[in-house]
Amino acid sequence: MNKSIIPNLFTSANLAFGVLGITFSATGNTFYAAICVLLSLVADGLDGRVARALGVAGPMGRELDSLSDVVGFGVAPAYMLYMKELYGLGWIAYVPLLVFAVLGAFRLARFNIKTDEVHGYFEGLPIPAAGCLAA
């Protein structure tokens, strides 16, 4: 069995919880949407640790993790806030929705290309923290 499947299952769970969170928000269940964001956080916290423990960490997992993070901590919480607090305000309500999701994606892209500059601390607010604060 290919050991890299195991951490990728956690990463896939992060993505799946993000999609479920969006679906719950679309149906008005923002409580369950927030739970999905927190479950994304758990899955996201495990995927990298499991990959390193199994010795299978690599660029594919890192990219898949970032794509999953955009959904789980960028799009899902932004859409949840839109549906709970901003829906009905007209076109202006799209601005914070899009800003949160797009800037979250840019933050992850910047993090991915600056992996050679490890300082032992984060620069800026990591998207999982931002997503959980929004949820």
N, C-alpha and C positions, 0 to 999 in steps of 0.2 A: 504494500500500500504506500502511496506517495504521502509522506508526512506533511507536505505543505497544504494538503486538503484541510487538515484540522484547524489551523489558524484562519484559513480562508472561509471556513464555516462560520467562525465568529464575525469576521468582516462582513460576510453575507447577511448574518443576523442583524448587524448594525444597519445595513442597507434596507433590509426587509422591515425592521421596526420604523425606519424613516418613512418608507412608503405607507405603512399602516397608519403612522401618525398623520400623514397628509390625508389619507382616506377618512380617518376619524374626524379630522377637522372639517372636511368637506361635508360630512353628515351632521355636524354640530356637536360632536362628542369631544370637546376640547380637553376634558379631563383625561380621557383615554389617550388622546393625542400627546398630552404631557407625559403620561406614563410611558408611552412608546419612546419619547425622547430620552427618558431616564434609562429605559432598557437598552437603547442605542449606546448610551454611555457605558453601561456594564459590558456590552459586547465589544465596544471599542477599546475598553481598558484591558480586555483579555487577549485580543488578537495578536498584538505585538509581543506581549509577554510570552504567549504560547509559542509564537514563531521563533523567538530568540531561545527559548528553553529547548526547542526541538532542533535548533540549528538550521532553520529553513527561512530565516528572514532574508528578504531580497527586494529588488526594485519592483517586481510585479505586485507583491503584497503591499508595498508602500503606496503605490499608485491606486490600487483597489481600495485601500484604506481611505485615502484622500477623497476618492469619488464617493465612497459611502458616507464619509463625514459631511460632504456638501449636502447630501440629501438628509441625513439624520440630524445634523446640527445647524444647517443653513436653511434649506427649503422648508422642512417640516415645522420648525418653530416659527419661522417667518409667516408661513401660511396659517398656522394656528393663531398667532396674534392678529393677523388680518381678519380671520373669521370671527374671533371673539371680540375684538375691540374696534376694528377699523371698517368692517363691512358696512356698507350703506353710506359711507362718507363721500362716495363718488371716486373719480379718477385719482384724486390726491392720495387716497388710501393705498394706491399701488406703490407710491414712492418708498415708504419705509419697508414694505414687503420686498421690493426689488433691491434696495440698498443693502439690507441685511443679508440676503442670499448672495448677491454678487460680491460684496466685500468679503464675505466668508470664503467664497471660492478663491478670491485673490489672495487672501491670507494663507490659505492652504497651498496655493501655487508658489507663493513666496517662500513658505517654509520648506517645500520640497526642493527648491533649487538652491537653498542656502544650507543644506545639510552638512556641508563641509565646514561651516562656521559654527561649531558647537561651543556654546559659552557656559553651559550648565544651568541656564535659565531661559525662560521664554521671552521673546520680544513681542510685545502686544498681547492681546487676549486670545488664547487658543479657542478655536471654534467650538470644541465640546463645552467649554465653560460658558461661552456666549450663548450657545443653544440652550443649555440648561437654565441659565439665568432668564432667558426669554420665555422658556416654558413655565 
